[in-house]
Amino acid sequence: MIKLLIVDDSALMRRQLTTLFQDQVDFVIRQARNGKEAVQENRDFQPDVVTLDINMPEMDGITALSLIMAERPVPVVMVSSLTEKGALATFEALNLGAVDYIAKPGGTISLSIRDISDELVVKVRTAAGARIKGRSPIKGLAQRLREEREKPLPRPVAVRRGVAGEGLVVIGVSTGGPRTLEEILPLLPVDYPWPVLVAQHMPAAFTKSFAERLNALCRLSVVEVASPLAIETGTIYIAKGGADMLVVQRAGKMTAIPKPETREFLWHPSVELLGRSTLEHYDPARVVAVMLTGMGYDGADAFTEIRKRGGRTIAESEETAVVFGMPAELIERGGASVVLPLDKIALQLNAWAGC
């Protein structure tokens, strides 16, 4: 049985969520009306997973989360409104240790629950088995970079000098991804010679705020691909949520473009589609593909093909992945050139680029 703590100040929302998970049979459920009660129930009930609202009286969700993670860490799925303010609060929660988030759509509460019920159940089940990382919030970038450079390179590894325009980095990531990306991308130096394309499974309302947050943390420019953008060095491209990102050639230039979601792919923005389009327009030997934490198998086939055609690939190791599903699928297919813990990935990307 999975012990679930539902935290929300709305009695109707608590009732709707409780009914949803009671129908799953294998959940034992308790409720809390605010952050203060959540902290106490985390001690008394000792849940396996928590759904946590952000805006609540007496104690908000962010404060409660910080206390929960300090006292008794547990997988937490944040429940956030689809607003810019809600997105920023969600990213703060992920940095504090939340595993995942679910976006509350608009409309009545009953309609909202119906709209997100399947996704919510999957995310809560996945979170219940997730690895809770004992990482502290983002350190100062200079300190982090010094620490990375002092660590030995993982072996075996093929290090070669990179030049501007020679390479392209594509990254696929899902559950646990925002915090993971915040620990990798800021460590790429300002003169990193290859563009970086990122497909992070995320709702449409979140990616703009996420790109802006990363832009404030990174030495490279970070942009959301909400319209066609020429792929240039010195830039990290974040796929727009609610769409997919393709690599195409326009006017003689490699370009990242958004594309409406299709039923052919289960997850969006699709890592698989990004990988396939990369293979169509780049010499695979110039490509580095990185598979980070996430559930499912999105991108595993395309990234394996990149390696088979001479590209280089990294799979995040089980020891650091919040959810090992996506990296495990790449490894199982023989598609990983190297398997690295989180704290080695930026170092490897820098080494392959000659930084």
Helices and strands as residue ranges (DSSP letters): E 2-7, H 11-22, E 27-32, H 35-44, E 49-53, H 61-71, E 76-81, H 84-96, E 100-104, H 109-128, H 141-150, E 168-173, H 177-184, G 185-187, E 196-200, H 204-217, E 221-225, E 229-230, E 235-239, E 243-250, E 253-260, H 271-281, G 284-286, E 287-291, H 300-308, E 312-316, H 325-332, E 338-340, H 342-352
